[in-house]
Amino acid sequence: MRSFTPRTVLSTLLAAALSQAVPALAADAETDALLLESAPEAASEGTGDTKLFFEGMIGNASRRFQPGSRDLGRASLDFSHTARIAPGLRAVISDRLDHVYPADVGADATVNSLREAYLSWQPEGGNTVLEFGRINLRYGPGYGYNPTDFFRDGSLRTLTSANPFAIRENRLGTVMLRGQRLWSGGSLSVAYSPKLEDRPNADGWSLDLGSTNNRDRALVALSNQFSQSISGQVLAYKEDGLSPTLGANLTALLSDAAVAHLEWSHGSEPDLLSRALALPNTATTRNRFVGGVTYTTLSKLSVTAEYQYNGFGLDRSNWAALGATPAIQLAYLREALRLQELAPRQAYLIYVTQKSLGFKDLDLTAYLRQNADDHSRLAWLELRHHWPSFDLTFQLQQNIGSPTTEFGILPDRRVVQVLGTYYF
């Protein structure tokens, strides 16, 4: 049997793409009605209650502090299914299997992520919903940072994309009991997540309940559609050992082409550096905030500008003070990634999508994130061509900054990847 190598993952998929390329390139471009979105759609194919796709990747990363570069490879199998097992009762399962080359130090090369597995009961015609199991709650309209997304920390087993929406989609859910009351234009949701394990489990086939359920947590969320152009949520979150955290978010239609979003939370907890260095628990009361505007043109170009603020992150002077200790800087960034937290005190994001870029089935996605304190930047670009059951994708990531900055300290300077995705 042939062993897995990065340069052979896509051979079959690329051949399939080439066999479909000529007729696709000859297709005429067409103009659809204006589609206004507060967030871009995740790339997906297939219809019905089951989705299954295989994805292969080959790539190369140029190293910042060592000569030469390193090859990258990945094979992924992604599956989700919803089944109605009785009147008003349905079961949901969502799972992803990733084999990564090379594996991170101390991590398994093959990692399974059971994202969701739960039962949902809603009487026919009723306005009450009860759910139990591993559920992926995603709150907040922010593009690159979500202060009201309270169940995000510790939920990412494998990082396979720099796109914040892919990260949000591929994370683990949290085991919980949730009840919802629905009415016209709004809902009230109450969720309770119990402690099930003490610490994370790095085994690639583990359910890893210690990452998502290592303390008791509860969330109450009230959602309301105030008018045809304004909707929002108010949230109250409590976890064991900390004071309650309040949050709110708002989405407003400013015009036929512009949407604004705001997101805020206020709570008392240890700052990010204390978490990274496991310092004594000294809570401080601060805010998190995101504000942005998305403008979409008739030609399907969508541009989002977003300001991000994390009161628990390091400000400019404190980050500069860590410049003499790169090991502590990297530990700080690793903890920010684990918590899916904004590392600097302030940051800016420009996020761009363009549907039908020159051809009907060619899409562009790109973003630029800038650390407002040390001025380092992360630039990411994706070109994706769709066929009926296959996507061919090119991705480029550039980490820009001096060696002591957020993105300048990362070991990879540039990452180039080619992906093939086959939808069953």
FITORLO-463307 format. One record per residue (C-alpha): residue number from 1; residue in one letter; chain; x, y, z. Coordinates in steps of 0.02 Angstrom, whole numbers. Each point is the difference from the previous one (the first is absolute). Example, Ala and Ser with C-alpha at 12.3 -4.5 7.8 and 13.67 -1.06 7.14 Angstrom:
REM FITORLO-463307
1:a:A:615:-225:390 $
2:s:A:69:172:-33 $
This chain:
REM FITORLO-463307
1:m:A:0:0:0 $
2:r:A:65:172:-44 $
3:s:A:38:113:148 $
4:f:A:-74:174:16 $
5:t:A:109:138:-75 $
6:p:A:-50:183:-26 $
7:r:A:40:-1:-185 $
8:t:A:-118:-145:-41 $
9:v:A:-156:50:98 $
10:l:A:-81:97:-142 $
11:s:A:53:-99:-154 $
12:t:A:-170:-81:-27 $
13:l:A:-97:157:47 $
14:l:A:101:112:-115 $
15:a:A:-30:-117:-145 $
16:a:A:-187:10:33 $
17:a:A:10:189:1 $
18:l:A:91:10:-166 $
19:s:A:-130:-110:-82 $
20:q:A:-133:129:44 $
21:a:A:99:159:-24 $
22:v:A:-24:32:-186 $
23:p:A:-192:4:-2 $
24:a:A:-2:101:160 $
25:l:A:114:135:-69 $
26:a:A:-113:20:-150 $
27:a:A:-154:36:104 $
28:d:A:-71:176:-9 $
29:a:A:0:111:154 $
30:e:A:-170:47:66 $
31:t:A:-61:133:120 $
32:d:A:-106:-51:149 $
33:a:A:-105:110:111 $
34:l:A:91:92:138 $
35:l:A:38:-116:145 $
36:l:A:28:92:162 $
37:e:A:88:-101:136 $
38:s:A:62:42:173 $
39:a:A:125:-141:-17 $
40:p:A:65:-100:-150 $
41:e:A:-72:-169:-38 $
42:a:A:106:-153:39 $
43:a:A:52:-93:-157 $
44:s:A:-105:-157:-10 $
45:e:A:-84:-114:-123 $
46:g:A:-134:-130:6 $
47:t:A:-183:5:49 $
48:g:A:-111:-90:122 $
49:d:A:37:-56:177 $
50:t:A:170:-80:-33 $
51:k:A:161:86:-52 $
52:l:A:163:-91:-31 $
53:f:A:159:62:-81 $
54:f:A:183:-48:-15 $
55:e:A:135:133:-7 $
56:g:A:184:-19:-42 $
57:m:A:133:134:15 $
58:i:A:181:21:-50 $
59:g:A:99:154:45 $
60:n:A:163:81:46 $
61:a:A:51:118:141 $
62:s:A:152:112:-8 $
63:r:A:82:11:171 $
64:r:A:46:162:84 $
65:f:A:140:-52:117 $
66:q:A:69:-151:-95 $
67:p:A:65:-22:-177 $
68:g:A:-108:-79:-133 $
69:s:A:-181:-50:14 $
70:r:A:-108:-147:55 $
71:d:A:-129:-101:-94 $
72:l:A:-178:-11:64 $
73:g:A:-137:-126:-29 $
74:r:A:-173:-43:64 $
75:a:A:-142:-121:-35 $
76:s:A:-170:35:79 $
77:l:A:-169:-87:3 $
78:d:A:-148:107:54 $
79:f:A:-172:-73:39 $
80:s:A:-164:70:67 $
81:h:A:-173:-76:8 $
82:t:A:-171:47:68 $
83:a:A:-129:-138:24 $
84:r:A:-182:12:54 $
85:i:A:-24:-150:112 $
86:a:A:-177:36:64 $
87:p:A:-131:137:-15 $
88:g:A:81:156:70 $
89:l:A:163:-90:40 $
90:r:A:160:11:-102 $
91:a:A:181:-53:22 $
92:v:A:149:101:-61 $
93:i:A:179:-59:-23 $
94:s:A:148:94:-72 $
95:d:A:177:-70:-6 $
96:r:A:167:42:-82 $
97:l:A:155:-109:-19 $
98:d:A:167:83:-43 $
99:h:A:167:-80:-40 $
100:v:A:134:135:3 $
101:y:A:180:-2:-60 $
102:p:A:109:45:88 $
103:a:A:-87:-19:167 $
104:d:A:29:131:134 $
105:v:A:125:-46:135 $
106:g:A:-87:-108:130 $
107:a:A:-160:-17:-105 $
108:d:A:-70:-148:-95 $
109:a:A:7:7:-189 $
110:t:A:-179:-64:-12 $
111:v:A:-130:97:99 $
112:n:A:-187:-30:7 $
113:s:A:-115:143:51 $
114:l:A:-177:-47:51 $
115:r:A:-73:173:-26 $
116:e:A:-181:-38:40 $
117:a:A:-104:-147:59 $
118:y:A:-168:43:78 $
119:l:A:-186:-31:6 $
120:s:A:-126:139:-31 $
121:w:A:-184:-10:46 $
122:q:A:-133:123:-59 $
123:p:A:-184:-48:1 $
124:e:A:-85:18:-168 $
125:g:A:-56:181:-14 $
126:g:A:72:38:171 $
127:n:A:108:147:52 $
128:t:A:110:-90:126 $
129:v:A:163:-90:-45 $
130:l:A:102:-114:114 $
131:e:A:173:-59:-50 $
132:f:A:128:-111:86 $
133:g:A:174:-56:-52 $
134:r:A:154:79:-77 $
135:i:A:-63:161:-78 $
136:n:A:102:132:-90 $
137:l:A:-70:168:59 $
138:r:A:64:144:-106 $
139:y:A:-50:175:53 $
140:g:A:47:170:-69 $
141:p:A:2:85:-171 $
142:g:A:185:48:6 $
143:y:A:110:-60:-142 $
144:g:A:170:-24:81 $
145:y:A:-41:8:187 $
146:n:A:-157:-39:102 $
147:p:A:-10:66:179 $
148:t:A:-172:-82:25 $
149:d:A:52:-171:-65 $
150:f:A:22:-68:176 $
151:f:A:27:-185:-40 $
152:r:A:145:21:-121 $
153:d:A:149:-28:116 $
154:g:A:91:-166:-9 $
155:s:A:-111:-62:-141 $
156:l:A:125:-6:-145 $
157:r:A:90:-167:-16 $
158:t:A:85:29:-168 $
159:l:A:36:162:-92 $
160:t:A:-26:-34:-186 $
161:s:A:-39:176:-64 $
162:a:A:38:181:44 $
163:n:A:-176:51:-52 $
164:p:A:-92:49:162 $
165:f:A:-164:-69:-67 $
166:a:A:77:-171:-36 $
167:i:A:74:0:176 $
168:r:A:-171:38:73 $
169:e:A:-80:-138:-102 $
170:n:A:127:-137:39 $
171:r:A:14:16:188 $
172:l:A:-70:-119:131 $
173:g:A:-171:27:75 $
174:t:A:-33:-5:187 $
175:v:A:-103:-131:90 $
176:m:A:-152:91:68 $
177:l:A:-186:3:31 $
178:r:A:-86:143:-89 $
179:g:A:-179:59:-2 $
180:q:A:-73:131:-118 $
181:r:A:-164:93:-3 $
182:l:A:-43:72:-170 $
183:w:A:-121:135:-51 $
184:s:A:-25:112:-150 $
185:g:A:155:108:-14 $
186:g:A:95:-69:148 $
187:s:A:54:-140:115 $
188:l:A:64:-38:175 $
189:s:A:135:-131:20 $
190:v:A:69:-76:161 $
191:a:A:150:-118:-5 $
192:y:A:90:-95:138 $
193:s:A:167:-86:-31 $
194:p:A:65:-112:141 $
195:k:A:179:-43:45 $
196:l:A:41:-173:-67 $
197:e:A:191:-8:-1 $
198:d:A:141:91:87 $
199:r:A:121:32:-143 $
200:p:A:19:-14:-190 $
201:n:A:45:-166:-83 $
202:a:A:126:9:-143 $
203:d:A:-39:-174:-66 $
204:g:A:-56:17:-180 $
205:w:A:-154:-109:23 $
206:s:A:-57:73:166 $
207:l:A:-166:89:20 $
208:d:A:106:130:92 $
209:l:A:-135:46:124 $
210:g:A:135:75:109 $
211:s:A:21:141:-126 $
212:t:A:-184:44:-14 $
213:n:A:-74:-59:165 $
214:n:A:133:33:133 $
215:r:A:-111:111:108 $
216:d:A:-184:35:31 $
217:r:A:-70:136:-115 $
218:a:A:-169:78:-38 $
219:l:A:-64:122:-130 $
220:v:A:-163:96:-22 $
221:a:A:-28:84:-169 $
222:l:A:-147:111:-49 $
223:s:A:-16:34:-187 $
224:n:A:-117:127:-79 $
225:q:A:-41:70:-172 $
226:f:A:-34:182:42 $
227:s:A:-49:46:-178 $
228:q:A:28:-57:-178 $
229:s:A:172:79:6 $
230:i:A:61:-26:180 $
231:s:A:24:-158:102 $
232:g:A:101:-38:155 $
233:q:A:36:-109:150 $
234:v:A:30:25:186 $
235:l:A:98:-137:88 $
236:a:A:48:-45:179 $
237:y:A:139:-128:26 $
238:k:A:62:-81:161 $
239:e:A:138:-126:29 $
240:d:A:61:-81:159 $
241:g:A:120:109:98 $
242:l:A:-32:163:-93 $
243:s:A:-127:141:10 $
244:p:A:-137:10:-133 $
245:t:A:42:76:-168 $
246:l:A:-125:106:-97 $
247:g:A:-2:14:-189 $
248:a:A:-99:76:-141 $
249:n:A:8:3:-189 $
250:l:A:-93:93:-136 $
251:t:A:-19:-10:-188 $
252:a:A:-75:147:-95 $
253:l:A:-42:23:-184 $
254:l:A:64:174:-40 $
255:s:A:-52:0:-184 $
256:d:A:-36:-121:-141 $
257:a:A:187:-35:-9 $
258:a:A:71:30:175 $
259:v:A:-14:-97:163 $
260:a:A:75:51:167 $
261:h:A:39:-118:143 $
262:l:A:47:31:182 $
263:e:A:51:-123:134 $
264:w:A:46:32:183 $
265:s:A:32:-93:162 $
266:h:A:44:56:177 $
267:g:A:69:-114:133 $
268:s:A:128:-34:136 $
269:e:A:135:-133:-30 $
270:p:A:190:-24:-7 $
271:d:A:84:88:-144 $
272:l:A:72:-98:-145 $
273:l:A:181:8:60 $
274:s:A:-49:-69:170 $
275:r:A:-88:-145:-85 $
276:a:A:148:-35:-114 $
277:l:A:126:-2:143 $
278:a:A:-118:-84:126 $
279:l:A:22:146:121 $
280:p:A:-105:12:159 $
281:n:A:-183:34:-37 $
282:t:A:-17:189:11 $
283:a:A:-158:51:-90 $
284:t:A:-18:171:-81 $
285:t:A:-157:80:-72 $
286:r:A:13:52:-182 $
287:n:A:-93:7:-167 $
288:r:A:9:-84:-169 $
289:f:A:-70:84:-155 $
290:v:A:-19:-23:-187 $
291:g:A:-77:123:-124 $
292:g:A:-6:-12:-188 $
293:v:A:-88:44:-162 $
294:t:A:-26:-111:-153 $
295:y:A:-33:75:-172 $
296:t:A:-59:-111:-143 $
297:t:A:-7:56:-182 $
298:l:A:-111:-57:-142 $
299:s:A:150:-91:-72 $
300:k:A:6:-112:156 $
301:l:A:152:84:75 $
302:s:A:-15:6:190 $
303:v:A:120:99:109 $
304:t:A:-1:1:190 $
305:a:A:100:118:111 $
306:e:A:7:-49:183 $
307:y:A:76:70:160 $
308:q:A:41:-124:139 $
309:y:A:38:33:184 $
310:n:A:48:-119:139 $
311:g:A:25:82:170 $
312:f:A:80:-160:65 $
313:g:A:136:-2:-134 $
314:l:A:173:77:12 $
315:d:A:15:183:-46 $
316:r:A:146:72:-99 $
317:s:A:116:33:147 $
318:n:A:-25:-170:83 $
319:w:A:24:-94:-164 $
320:a:A:160:97:-33 $
321:a:A:62:-47:174 $
322:l:A:-11:-184:-49 $
323:g:A:114:30:-150 $
324:a:A:150:-69:94 $
325:t:A:-90:-163:39 $
326:p:A:-61:-81:-163 $
327:a:A:-48:-160:92 $
328:i:A:-126:95:105 $
329:q:A:-65:92:-153 $
330:l:A:-31:-167:-89 $
331:a:A:-83:-72:156 $
332:y:A:-114:152:4 $
333:l:A:-47:-21:-184 $
334:r:A:-31:-187:22 $
335:e:A:-119:37:143 $
336:a:A:-89:132:-104 $
337:l:A:-24:-129:-138 $
338:r:A:-62:-132:122 $
339:l:A:-128:121:70 $
340:q:A:-36:71:-175 $
341:e:A:32:168:81 $
342:l:A:65:163:-73 $
343:a:A:184:9:48 $
344:p:A:30:190:-9 $
345:r:A:-100:133:87 $
346:q:A:-60:71:-168 $
347:a:A:-5:-64:-179 $
348:y:A:-76:41:-170 $
349:l:A:-71:-118:-130 $
350:i:A:-42:23:-184 $
351:y:A:-96:-149:-71 $
352:v:A:-41:-12:-187 $
353:t:A:-102:-124:-101 $
354:q:A:-35:4:-187 $
355:k:A:-119:-124:-79 $
356:s:A:25:-44:-183 $
357:l:A:171:78:-19 $
358:g:A:17:5:-189 $
359:f:A:-89:-168:-15 $
360:k:A:-167:-57:68 $
361:d:A:72:-131:119 $
362:l:A:160:86:58 $
363:d:A:-8:83:172 $
364:l:A:126:108:91 $
365:t:A:14:16:189 $
366:a:A:136:104:85 $
367:y:A:33:90:161 $
368:l:A:132:109:82 $
369:r:A:14:3:190 $
370:q:A:110:134:79 $
371:n:A:58:8:179 $
372:a:A:-33:182:44 $
373:d:A:131:-3:138 $
374:d:A:155:-74:-84 $
375:h:A:-57:28:-182 $
376:s:A:34:-179:-55 $
377:r:A:-119:-75:-129 $
378:l:A:-71:-165:-60 $
379:a:A:-56:-4:-182 $
380:w:A:-102:-148:-66 $
381:l:A:-72:-33:-173 $
382:e:A:-103:-141:-74 $
383:l:A:-55:-35:-179 $
384:r:A:-129:-139:-13 $
385:h:A:-73:-72:-160 $
386:h:A:-160:-101:14 $
387:w:A:-58:-146:-107 $
388:p:A:-159:-100:35 $
389:s:A:89:-120:120 $
390:f:A:177:67:12 $
391:d:A:91:157:59 $
392:l:A:179:48:-43 $
393:t:A:74:130:118 $
394:f:A:159:103:12 $
395:q:A:45:81:166 $
396:l:A:138:122:47 $
397:q:A:44:62:174 $
398:q:A:133:131:40 $
399:n:A:56:43:178 $
400:i:A:76:174:1 $
401:g:A:94:88:140 $
402:s:A:162:18:96 $
403:p:A:61:-150:104 $
404:t:A:-77:61:163 $
405:t:A:-175:35:-69 $
406:e:A:-156:-110:3 $
407:f:A:16:-61:-179 $
408:g:A:187:29:-20 $
409:i:A:42:-125:137 $
410:l:A:-94:-143:-87 $
411:p:A:120:-131:-71 $
412:d:A:-82:-3:-173 $
413:r:A:23:156:-106 $
414:r:A:-107:-55:-148 $
415:v:A:-116:-150:-24 $
416:v:A:-62:-56:-172 $
417:q:A:-130:-138:-16 $
418:v:A:-99:-86:-138 $
419:l:A:-157:-94:50 $
420:g:A:-117:-117:-88 $
421:t:A:-172:-34:76 $
422:y:A:-115:-138:-63 $
423:y:A:-183:3:55 $
424:f:A:-91:-166:5 $
